[in-house]
Amino acid sequence: MKLFPSSLPTDNEIHVWHIDLDAGRPPDFASVLSRDEIARAERFVFAHHRDRFICGRYAMRCILGDCLGIGGDAVAIAYGPNGKPRLKPGSSGGTHIGFNMAHSEHLALLAIGGVHDIGIDIEILRAPKDIRTFAKSVFSEQENTQFQALASESLVPAFFTCWTQKEAVLKALGTGLTLDANSIHVGLDGADKKIVPPANCGTQTIAVSMIDSAHNTNSIASLAVIGELGRVSHFDYADKAFQQLLSDIVAIEKPIFDGTYKAKMAEKAHQ
Ligand SMILES: CC(C)(COP(=O)(O)OP(=O)(O)OC[C@H]1O[C@@H](n2cnc3c(N)ncnc32)[C@H](O)[C@@H]1OP(=O)(O)O)[C@@H](O)C(=O)NCCC(=O)NCCS
């Protein structure tokens, strides 16, 4: 995994940022998140859910802000009819950035692309209650037939392989689950593919790909873009946050080593 992208994603390239939502609430979150986001954070019943939401939004704003050359607090976010966040039209100074975020427990992924509508999904592997019955309601007929024939030990990885690809597609379209998941056919194989969306969702094909989760073997993640998918690069937000912390410390320490500051402190001590 690389530390930082050297530039904005271009053409069909996608940057995927890996974020640990249990990294701790940033001390300056209240000056970075919007009022709406803070109000939403306050509505969480459990503190750890609230802190994870704050961590995710903070990281998302800081990364998008860097892409646009502005502070995270200045990133203007608008919402589509089914709640998909995007940059407010006209707010990005002509830079087009598509993005989408997903989380599962403490893991979050933020996908950023220069061109496309993007959808991303991540799921930590666990066995949903009555997985075979659940699959019947969300898989296409063909997916379901293949799924029901699998041996028990293959059910969980097969389910989440198919499910994350499906949900990534629904998120790229911006419909989320307002569109029936069983109307999208991706199959169980996890291979990169192009699919045709249902008739009422536009005519462009959607490229779908699994995301390499070698750094977190207990999760499965997928990415979907409307149009062509080019190179996918991965970045770790913890490294970026650490670099920011170092530069903040240098900024605080600098005056201490500055002669003028020392002289002023000595002067104060004598008063
Ligand atoms: C989009 C959706 C499938 C996400 O499901 P999920 O598995 O619980 O959550 P994920 O972690 O994968 O994704 C959540 C993120 O997707 C993004 N998102 C929200 N709505 C989205 C949509 N319609 N399309 C794409 N992305 C969306 C947000 O960034 C959200 O993060 P946030 O909760 O921190 O704001 C689900 O919320 C949904 O179907 N929403 C649309 C219908 C709906 O409930 N609308 C009500 C609001 S108008």
The ligand as a Gaussian input file, in Angstrom:
#p B3LYP/6-31G(d) Opt

LIG

0 1
 C      -26.643000       3.040000       0.526000
 C      -26.964000       1.863000       1.430000
 C      -27.098000       0.606000       0.558000
 C      -25.759000       1.727000       2.402000
 O      -25.901000       0.621000       3.199000
 P      -24.953000       0.126000       4.393000
 O      -24.461000      -1.240000       4.058000
 O      -25.716000       0.295000       5.639000
 O      -23.747000       1.115000       4.531000
 P      -22.334000       1.295000       3.799000
 O      -21.350000       1.352000       4.882000
 O      -22.090000       0.333000       2.681000
 O      -22.487000       2.746000       3.134000
 C      -22.848000       3.854000       3.881000
 C      -22.319000       5.067000       3.162000
 O      -22.779000       5.071000       1.807000
 C      -23.026000       6.401000       1.389000
 N      -24.414000       6.444000       0.904000
 C      -25.565000       6.765000       1.568000
 N      -26.623000       6.654000       0.712000
 C      -26.119000       6.251000      -0.480000
 C      -26.722000       5.973000      -1.746000
 N      -28.046000       6.092000      -1.962000
 N      -25.925000       5.584000      -2.761000
 C      -24.595000       5.478000      -2.575000
 N      -23.959000       5.723000      -1.400000
 C      -24.728000       6.113000      -0.368000
 C      -22.770000       7.310000       2.600000
 O      -21.445000       7.816000       2.484000
 C      -22.847000       6.351000       3.758000
 O      -21.975000       6.719000       4.816000
 P      -22.563000       7.441000       6.109000
 O      -23.553000       6.509000       6.695000
 O      -21.374000       7.645000       6.974000
 O      -23.188000       8.716000       5.647000
 C      -28.290000       2.052000       2.223000
 O      -28.092000       3.060000       3.191000
 C      -29.433000       2.475000       1.323000
 O      -29.994000       1.638000       0.637000
 N      -29.763000       3.779000       1.259000
 C      -30.710000       4.330000       0.308000
 C      -32.139000       4.264000       0.781000
 C      -32.385000       5.048000       2.019000
 O      -32.382000       4.511000       3.091000
 N      -32.555000       6.343000       1.891000
 C      -32.829000       7.171000       3.039000
 C      -32.059000       8.447000       2.972000
 S      -32.748000       9.557000       1.782000

